[in-house]
């Protein structure tokens, strides 16, 4: 039986009462319904990249979908607006980056900017992952789910899923308010993802829409480049920020079957450059995190106007609101890269990104919580803005 430390990217968390790894669609539904019918706490886990669990024992059932199936239902669907589109389906347990790698090899455009994001396909739509001008919510055709409340399977369309910045209908069923769990379903959504169908398009090259990515590639924004070159640039940029997971975790007993062999070999080969670089093994320590620990705050225009002139401001759909940078707020509140509450602490900010809280080796949940709360209080004191945690926090309260 694993602990949460064994199956999460941050490497923290206690034991669990039961751990189930279904190998079929029916088996996944039966595992979920089996826990629900007995009134047991249920934690559905994917890659464990967006979860910070307490060191205390979890008295419920942890379910991990082991299916890793990718299929193309239609070779080319009828053109939409003159562009030939392709539907691609993946089971919820499929490693997200394995899916991206597959799409790039098959010359399917739309997910290359999402390369290297840890986690699974099922988690991608719960969180509505996004990066470098792409967001999974813009690509979804449908999501097949098991409805824990009505005890039925259903297909949810994009309009049903109500995607927003790092959120969705799926995620919102777990919370009464941001970071405030809803006891009916938390820590697993009402709708358990079974599979996801995306709409992509054929093409071996596409435009670079992100200015940051264009700079890394040494081209102008809007330039057209091969998908593989874009993917490799994204992986390089993410590696420089410590925002790739440690591929060596997939060589352990409890993670060994969670990635496709060829994609894992590629990731292991790529990480050798970091290990032989100037930072050596410290580069891997920066990957022992939950990724971005806080979401970028969306605030009123009045609150944005009160920020210093150099604070980042990004438009959102609601013109009365503005998105700013959590990383900038953290850094300008005195929490710089590598910050720790005490010298030598096992919990510290990444050496290369202020938004990642990392386990430097042997950190416990209390260490991470203390660091997170100090940052929340510091940003609130400096700017009057409350940071909301992005990961699911199991047995931990970081709500305001």
N, C-alpha and C positions, 0 to 999 in steps of 0.2 A: 504494500500500500504506500503510495507516494505521500509526501507532504506538499503543501502549496509552494514551499521553497523549491521543490523538485520540478515543478511544472509551470513556473512563472518566470518571466524575463528578469525581474528584479531579484529573484532568489530569496524571497521572504515569505513566511507563512507557516502555520502549524499543520497538524494532522487533520484528517477527515474521517467521518464514520464509515463512509463507503465511497468507492471509486468505480465507475462503470464506463466501459468503452464500447459502445454499440458499433457493429460493423454493417448495419443495414438501416434503411429508412424506417422500417417497422420496429427494429430494435431500439432506435433512438426514441421513437414515440412511446414505446412501452417503458423505457427507462424513465422518461419524464413523467408519464402518467403513473408509474409505479410509486415514485416519490410523492407526487401530489395526492394520490389516493390515500396515502398513509399520513398525510399532513406533515411530511418531513421537509425541512429546508432543502432547497434545490439550488445548486450552483452549476450552470452550464458554462463550461470553459472551452475556449478555443486554443489559441497559441499562448495564452497566459501573459500577453503583452500589455494588457490594459486593466490589470488587477493588482491591487495591494491588499493582501489578506493579513489579518491579525495572526500573531503567534499562538493565540489561544486555539484550542481544538474547535473544529467546525462540526456541529452535531447532526449534519445532514448528508445528502448524497451529492457527489460531484460527478457530472456526466461530461464526457469528451467524445464528440463525434469523430470516428476514425476514418470515415469515408473520404476518399480523395479522387473523385471522379470528375472529369472534364469532358464535355461533349459539345458538338456543334450540330444542333437540330436541323439547321438548313445551311447549305453551302453558301448560297447567296439569296437573300430575301428580295422581294420586289423593291425597286428603288423608292426611297423616301426623299422627295425633293431633288430627285436626280442622282442621289448618292446610293450605291449598292450597300446595303447593310447586312450584317451577319449577327445572328443570335448565338450566344455561347452560354452554356449552362454548367454550373459547378455545384457540387454538393457542399454543404455548410462547413464540413471539416477540412476542405481543401486549403492548403497553405496559400495565403494571398499572393505572395511573391512568386510562388510556383505557377499560379494562374497568369500573372503578368508575363513571366518568362515564356510561357506557352503562347500567349497572344502575340508577343513580339516575334517569336520564331515563325508563327503562322501569318505574319504580316497583317495583323488586326490592330487597327488604330483606336486609341481612346483611353488606355490604361497605362501607357509607358511612363507618364509622369508620376504614377503611383508606385513605381518600383521601390522595393526595399522596405515598404511599410510592414512591420511585423503583424502577425495575427492570421486569422482565417477568413475565408469568404463570408461565412455567416456573421462574424463580428463586423465585417466591413460595412454592412448595410445598417447594423444597429447603431454604429458610431458615425456613419456617413463620413468615411475617411476622405481626406483630400490633401492635395499638395501640388504645387507648381501649375496652377491653373486648371487642374482636373479634380473632379469630385465624383465619388461612386454614385451618388444620388442622381447625377445627370445621365448616367449610363444604364440605369436599371429599367428593364422591361417588366419583370415581375419577380416576386419573392414567394416561394411556397413555404407555408408556416403550419405549425401545429398550434391551435388556439387552446391554451390551457384552461381558459374559462368555459368556453362552449364545447370543448372536447371534440373538435372537428379540425380537419385540414382545410386550408384555404389558400387562394392565390391573391396576393396583395399587389396592386399596380402602383406605379409611381405616385399617382394622385392620392392613393390611400395612405402611403407611407409618410407623407408630410415631412419630407426631408428639410433640415435646416443646418446651420453651422454646427458640426459635430454632434448632431442629434437626429432623431427620427421618431415616428410613432412608436416603434419598437422600444427604443430607449426610454421614452417618456412614460411607458407603462410601468417602469420600475420605480418612478419617483413621484412624490407629492409636489415637490418643488426642487429646484436645482440642488443636488447633493443630499436631499432629504428622502430616504427610502420610503417606498410604499410597501407596507407589510404584506399586502396580498400577494405580491409577485417577487419582490426583490430577494436575491440578487440576479434573478433570471427574468427576462421579459415575459409578459403574457403570451406573446407570439414567439414561439421557438422556431428559428430559421431551419428549414430542411434543405432548401436549395435556392440558388439565385440565378436568374437569367438576365444577362446584360445584352445591350444592343451596341455593337461596334461596327466599324466599316473597314473594308479592304483597303490596303495601302502599305507600301514598304517604307514610306516617309511621311512626315507631317510637319506642320509649322511649330516652332518653339514659341509658345505663348507667354512664358514666364520670363520677366526681365532678369531675375536672379539666375535662372537656368541658362539664358542666353549669354550672360556674362561668363559663366563657368565654361560654356562651349566656345567662347571667343567669337560669337556671331551677333548680329543685330536681332532684336526681338522681332519675331515674324518670319525669320529665315526657315527654310525647309531643309530638314535633315533626316537621315535614315533613322528608323525606330530604334535600332540597336545602339546607335551612337547616343541618342537621347537617353535611353535606359542606362547606359554606362555612366553618363554624366550625372544623372540623378543619384545613382548609387555612390558615386564619388563624393558628391556634395553631402549626401546624408552621412557617409562615413566620416567626413571631416567634422560633422556636428555631433558625432557619437550617436546618431539616430538610426543605426542599424542594430539588429540583435546579434548576440554572440552566437555564431553558428556551431560552436563546440558543444552547445547545450544539446544539440541533436545527436550527439554521440553517447549520451547518457541513457541509462536503462529506461527511464520513463518518457523520454522524448524521441527515442530512436526511430520510431515508425511514422513520425509526423511530417516528414518532408520527402519529396521525390529525390532519389539518390543522385541523379544527374545535377539537379539544382543545388543540392547540398554540397556536392563536390565543388561546384563553381564558387559557392559562397566561402567555403573553406580555403580555396586557393586565393580568393580575393583578399581575405583577411590577413594573409601572410605579409602583404605589403605594410599593413599597420604594425604588425608585430616587429618587423625589421626596421621600422621608422624611428624617428628620434624619441617618441614617447613610449615605445616598446609595449609592455603588457598593460600600461596605464590606459592605452587606447581601448583595450577590451573592457576594462573596468567602467569606462564611460558608457558602455552598452548595457550594463546591468541596471536597468531602470524600467520605468513604465512608459518610456517615451516622454512626450510633453505632459507634464504633471498638472498644469493648469490650462484652461481654455483662455483664448484671447477675449478679454472683456468687451461686451457690446454695451455702450453707455450712451447717455443722452448727449445731444450737441452741446448743451450747457456744460456738462462735465468734461467733454472733450476740449472745449474752449478754455477751461481752467487749467489744463495740462500745459507744461512747458512747450514752447514753440517747436522744439525738435522731436516731440513725442510722435510716434507713428499714428497716422489716422487713415483708416480704410473705409470706403463706402460700403453700406449694406443695403438690402432691398428696401427696408424702411428708412426713408430719407430723414426721419427725425432722430435716427440713431447713428452712431459711429463705432467702428471696431478699432480697438487699439491693441498694442502688443504686450502680452503678459511678460515676455522675456525682457522687454525694455523697462517695464515697471519694476520688475524684480531687480534688475541691475542698478537702476537709478534710485532704488530704496536702500542701497548699500549691500546687496547680496550679489557678489560678483562670482565669476566662474571659479569653481573650486571651493566656494565658501562652505564651512562647516561650523557647527555651534561650538565645537572644541577642537583643538589641534589633534589630529590623528583620529578623529571620529570616523566610525565605519559608515556613517551616512553623510553625504556631502553633495553639493551641486557638481555637475559634470565640469571637467576641466575645459570643455569646449562649448558648452551651451547652458545658459542659466535656467532654462526651462526644464531640464532633466534632473531629477533627484536620484542619485545613484547609490548603490550598495557597493562600497569599496572593499567589502569582505567581512562577513560576520555580522552585518547590521540586522537588527530586529525591527519589528513593526513599530515599537515605541520610539526607536531612533528616527525612523522616517517621519512619523507623526510629529515629533518635536520639531524637526526641521521644517516640515510643511507648515505647521502652525506659526512658527517664527516668521516665515516668509509672508504668510497671509496677514499677520498682524502688522508687519513692517510696511507692506504695501498700503494697507488700509490707513495706517498712521501718516504715511507720507503723502498719499494721493487721494485718500478717501474712497478707494476702489476695493471691492471685495473679490478676491480670486476664488474661482470655483474649480475644484479638482476635476480632472478629466477622467482618471481611472475609476473603475468600480472599487469602492473601499469596503471590504468584507470584515465586519466586526470592528470597524473603525469609524469614528464620527469626526468628519472634517467640515461639517455644515456650519454655516453662520446662523 
